[in-house]
Amino acid sequence: MKDNVSAEKNTANREELYAMITAAQNGDKKAMETLTEQNMGLVRSVAQRFRDRGVEYEDLVQIGVMGMFRAIKSFDVSYQTAFSTYAVPLIVGEIRRYLRDDGMVKVSRQIKQQGVQILRTQEEFRAKNGRDGTPAEIAARVGMSLEEYFFALEAITPVRSLSEPVRVGEEELLLESVLSDDTGHMEYLTDHITLQQAIKHLEPMEQKVLYLRYRKDLSQQQTAALLGLTQVKISRMEKKIFERLRKELS
């Protein structure tokens, strides 16, 4: 009985959150302010990990808030993704871009090793369960918080992949979200041809798969369900996409 009450409460809270996000996206300044205030703990937690980079902590927080604004404005409630899971990488990316532009990004060897550990755990999870693990599932298996999880992944994402937007159809696909979960593919990206140009050469369905998987952070199963395909088909398409990008960018 208690479980049912708890589930109903969680559902109600989620619906209330989504309603507020929708209001903020429609120009409700009060809703935007409320959402920002409610998520300042998340912003500060992320900013804390960038201390000692030559920038005042409160300045990092303000930059992180810009990432939160971006998360609120771009969040899609239709996919039922946890907002915090969606927001963290955008906050991290906003701060990293600022520090990178000032030449202040210095990632420790330990954090890079954590990123590699995440990649290995993702592969192990996929092999064992036949599906992709969610960020929360993988973070739990490697003993990290979601903030640590996304911070470590950002640390092993090449700078080129973070520096410019890519348009997929009518949507803008942030490069910080593209292919960031697999350095085995990202290592092929070079400066000879931009990723933006390469993605334009993909088939429309392939672009859609990239958008759902890496912009909307959906699993292969969720992507398959939305597109009316099988998880196996999505997996094969991803391999084909990465191979095509490798050839374009090598």
C-alpha positions in Angstrom: 0.0 0.0 0.0 2.8 2.4 0.9 4.6 1.6 -2.3 1.5 2.5 -4.3 1.2 5.8 -2.4 4.8 6.6 -3.0 4.5 5.8 -6.7 1.5 8.0 -7.1 3.3 10.8 -5.2 6.4 10.5 -7.5 4.1 10.5 -10.6 2.4 13.6 -9.3 5.7 15.4 -8.6 7.0 14.5 -12.0 3.8 15.8 -13.7 4.1 19.0 -11.7 7.7 19.4 -12.7 7.0 18.8 -16.4 4.1 21.3 -16.2 6.4 24.0 -14.8 9.1 23.2 -17.4 6.5 23.6 -20.2 5.4 26.9 -18.7 9.0 28.1 -18.6 9.5 27.1 -22.2 6.5 29.2 -23.1 7.9 32.3 -21.5 6.7 32.1 -17.9 9.6 33.9 -16.1 8.3 32.9 -12.7 8.4 29.3 -13.6 11.9 29.7 -15.0 13.0 31.3 -11.7 11.4 28.7 -9.6 12.9 25.8 -11.6 16.4 27.4 -11.4 16.1 27.9 -7.6 14.9 24.3 -7.1 17.9 23.0 -9.0 20.7 25.3 -7.6 21.9 22.4 -5.5 22.6 20.5 -8.7 24.3 23.4 -10.3 26.5 24.0 -7.2 27.4 20.3 -7.0 28.6 20.4 -10.6 30.5 23.7 -10.2 32.2 22.3 -7.1 34.1 19.8 -9.3 35.7 22.6 -11.3 37.2 24.5 -8.4 40.9 25.3 -8.4 40.8 26.2 -12.1 41.6 29.9 -11.6 38.0 30.9 -11.6 35.9 32.0 -8.6 33.5 29.4 -7.4 30.5 31.8 -7.6 31.5 32.6 -11.2 31.4 28.9 -12.0 28.0 28.7 -10.4 26.7 31.5 -12.6 28.1 29.8 -15.7 26.4 26.6 -14.6 23.1 28.4 -14.2 23.4 29.2 -17.9 23.6 25.5 -18.6 20.5 25.0 -16.4 18.7 27.6 -18.5 19.6 25.8 -21.6 18.5 22.4 -20.1 15.1 23.9 -19.1 14.5 25.5 -22.5 15.5 22.3 -24.5 14.1 19.6 -22.3 11.5 17.4 -24.0 8.9 16.1 -21.5 7.4 13.6 -24.0 10.3 11.2 -23.4 9.8 11.0 -19.6 13.5 11.3 -19.0 14.6 12.4 -15.5 15.3 16.2 -15.8 18.3 16.0 -13.5 19.8 13.3 -15.8 19.3 15.5 -18.8 20.5 18.7 -17.1 23.8 17.6 -15.7 25.7 17.1 -19.0 24.5 20.5 -20.2 25.7 22.2 -17.0 29.0 20.4 -17.2 29.4 21.3 -20.9 28.6 25.0 -20.3 31.3 25.3 -17.6 33.9 23.3 -19.6 33.3 25.5 -22.7 34.0 28.6 -20.6 37.1 27.1 -19.1 38.3 25.7 -22.4 37.9 29.1 -24.1 40.2 30.6 -21.4 42.6 27.7 -21.7 41.9 26.5 -18.2 40.7 22.9 -18.8 43.1 20.5 -17.1 41.6 17.1 -16.5 43.3 14.8 -14.0 44.5 11.3 -14.9 42.2 9.8 -12.3 39.1 11.4 -13.8 40.1 10.2 -17.3 40.5 6.7 -15.8 37.0 7.0 -14.4 35.7 7.8 -17.8 37.3 4.7 -19.3 35.9 2.7 -16.4 32.4 3.9 -17.3 32.9 3.0 -21.0 33.9 -0.5 -20.0 31.0 -0.9 -17.6 28.6 0.3 -20.4 29.9 -2.4 -22.7 29.7 -5.1 -20.0 26.2 -4.1 -19.1 25.1 -4.2 -22.8 26.7 -7.6 -23.3 25.0 -9.0 -20.1 21.6 -7.4 -20.4 21.1 -7.0 -24.1 20.4 -3.3 -23.8 22.1 -0.1 -22.9 22.3 0.8 -19.2 20.8 4.2 -18.2 23.2 6.8 -16.7 21.8 6.0 -13.3 22.4 2.3 -13.7 26.0 2.7 -14.9 26.8 5.3 -12.3 25.6 3.0 -9.6 27.7 0.1 -10.9 30.9 2.2 -10.9 30.1 3.8 -7.5 29.6 7.4 -8.8 27.0 10.0 -8.5 25.4 11.3 -11.7 27.5 14.4 -11.5 30.7 12.4 -11.3 29.5 10.1 -14.1 28.9 12.9 -16.6 32.0 14.8 -15.4 34.1 11.7 -16.1 32.6 11.2 -19.6 33.1 14.9 -20.5 36.8 14.4 -19.5 37.4 11.9 -22.2 35.4 13.6 -24.9 37.7 15.2 -27.5 37.5 19.0 -27.5 36.5 19.0 -31.2 33.3 17.1 -30.3 32.3 19.9 -27.8 33.0 23.0 -29.9 30.2 23.4 -32.4 26.5 22.6 -32.9 25.2 20.2 -35.5 21.8 20.6 -37.1 19.8 17.4 -37.6 16.7 18.2 -39.6 15.0 21.1 -37.7 16.8 20.3 -34.4 20.2 21.5 -33.2 22.3 18.6 -32.0 24.9 19.6 -29.4 28.2 17.9 -30.2 28.8 17.5 -26.5 26.0 14.9 -26.7 27.2 13.1 -29.8 29.0 9.8 -29.4 30.3 10.9 -26.0 29.9 7.4 -24.6 32.5 5.6 -26.7 36.0 6.9 -27.2 36.6 3.9 -29.5 34.6 5.7 -32.1 35.5 9.3 -31.1 39.2 8.7 -31.6 38.6 8.7 -35.3 37.3 12.3 -35.3 39.8 14.7 -36.9 40.0 18.3 -38.0 40.0 17.4 -41.7 36.3 17.3 -42.1 33.9 18.6 -39.4 31.4 16.3 -37.7 28.7 18.6 -38.8 29.5 17.9 -42.5 29.8 14.2 -41.9 26.4 13.9 -40.2 24.8 15.7 -43.2 25.9 12.8 -45.3 23.9 10.3 -43.2 20.5 9.0 -44.2 17.5 10.7 -42.6 16.8 7.7 -40.4 20.4 7.5 -39.3 20.3 11.1 -38.3 17.1 10.4 -36.3 18.8 7.5 -34.5 21.7 9.8 -33.6 19.3 12.5 -32.3 17.2 10.1 -30.2 20.2 8.2 -28.8 22.6 11.0 -28.1 20.5 14.2 -27.9 17.6 12.7 -26.0 19.6 10.1 -24.1 17.3 7.3 -25.0 18.4 3.6 -24.8 18.5 1.5 -27.9 15.2 -0.2 -26.9 13.4 3.2 -26.4 14.7 4.4 -29.7 13.6 1.2 -31.4 10.1 1.6 -29.9 9.7 5.2 -31.1 10.9 4.4 -34.6 9.0 1.1 -35.0 12.2 -1.0 -35.2 13.9 -3.7 -33.2 16.7 -3.1 -30.7 18.9 -5.3 -32.8 18.2 -3.1 -35.9 19.1 0.0 -33.9 22.4 -1.6 -32.7 23.3 -2.5 -36.3 22.4 1.0 -37.5 24.7 2.6 -34.9 27.6 0.4 -35.9 27.0 1.4 -39.5 26.7 5.1 -38.6 30.0 5.0 -36.7 31.7 3.2 -39.5 30.5 5.8 -42.0 31.6 8.7 -39.7 35.0 7.0 -39.3 35.5 6.9 -43.1 34.3 10.5 -43.5 36.6 11.8 -40.8 39.7 9.7 -41.4 
